[in-house]
């Protein structure tokens, strides 16, 4: 799957966002190491803390079905600007990212940026930090 296809899937997923409080809809689509695609949308909750971002929705769907290696993830919010993943989502991404993982930050179907995880989360906390040296 190319990035354009993943972008289209993220835009489609955004339609399923549940955002009665912020009305800020976000969609995400990812591709796993074996080529399986998962999508997600943000889901708000009146307690706010129970809200889940689109990126984590897609990642948790993939992981819950046994896919723990993610090659790329596209995220789209307001189509008049680039919507970057929040810090929590970036940390979750690093947990399941392949070495060549790419994050596609989407403005609209024709405009997007491709970044590495290191570019959007430098100095990430990973399993390596937990190993004794």
N, C-alpha and C positions, 0 to 999 in steps of 0.2 A: 504494500500500500504506500502510495506517495503522500507527501504532506498535504497536498490539495484535498485528497480524499478524507484525511483525518480532520482537516479544517471544516469541511462540509459536515462531517458527522458531529463535530462539536457544536456547530451552529444549529443543527437539527436538535441536538440534545437540550439546548438552551430553552426550547419551547416547553419542556417539562419541568422547568424550575418552579418551585413553590416559594414565592416571595411576597407574602401579604404585608410584610412590615417595611421592607426597604424598597420593594419593587425593582431591585437590581438583580436581573436574571443573568446567570452564568451557566455555560455549557462546557463540557470537556469530553474528549475522546482520546483513548489510548490504544496503543498496539503492543501486544506482548511479544516475547521472543519467538513464539511459534506462529505469529501472525493473527492471533485472535484479537478482535476489537471489542472494547467495552466503552460505554458512554456513561455520563453522569450529569446531573444538574444540581444546583444548590437547593437545599431544603431548609427553610427557616423554621424557627420555633419561637413561641411567645417568650420563652425563658432566655432567648438569644444564645446562651452557652450551649444549648443542645442543637444549634444550627450546624449543618454540615455543608462544606464547600463542594462544588461540582467535581473538582479534581480528586478529592478524597472519596467521593461517592463512586467515581469510576474505578479508582485504585482498589477500594475495598470490595467492589463487585468482582474484580479480577482475582484478587487474592483469595476471596471466599470460594472461588471455583478452582483454586490450585495454581493460578498463574502468578508467580512471584518475581518474574523478570520482565520489566517494562522497557521497551526500546524507545518509545516516543509518546508524548502527551501533548495534545492541543487544548488550549483554553481560550474562551471568548466571553466577554462581558458586554459592556457598552461598545457598540460598533463604531462610535465616533472617536474612540481612543484605545490604546493598548491596555489590557487588563492583566496585570501580573499576578501570579499566585501569591497568596498570603504566606507568612512564615511557617505556619503549621503545615500547610500543604507542601511547601518546599522540603521540609524535614521528612515528611512521609514519602515524597518522591525519592529522596536519596536512599531510603531504606530498600526500595524495590527497583531502582534504576540499574540498567545494564551499564557496562563501562562506556558504551557509545551512546548513551541516552541523550535524547534531544527534547527540549521543551519548545513548543511552537506557541508563541504569544500572538494571538489573533486580534486584529482590529476589525476586519471584515473578510469576506471570501477572497478578496484580491490583495489584501495587505496583511502580512504577518512577518514576524521575526523568528528565526531559529536560533536558540541559545543552548549552551551546555549547562548542566546542573552546576558546574563550578562557577559559571558566570553569574548565576542568580542566587547561589548559596555558597559563597567562598568560606572556607574554614568549617565546613559542615561537621557536626557531631555524628560519628558512625560507630559501627561495631568495633572498629579498630581502636577507638578511644577506650573501650571497655576491656581490651586485652591487657594482661600484665606483661610488662617488658622486663 
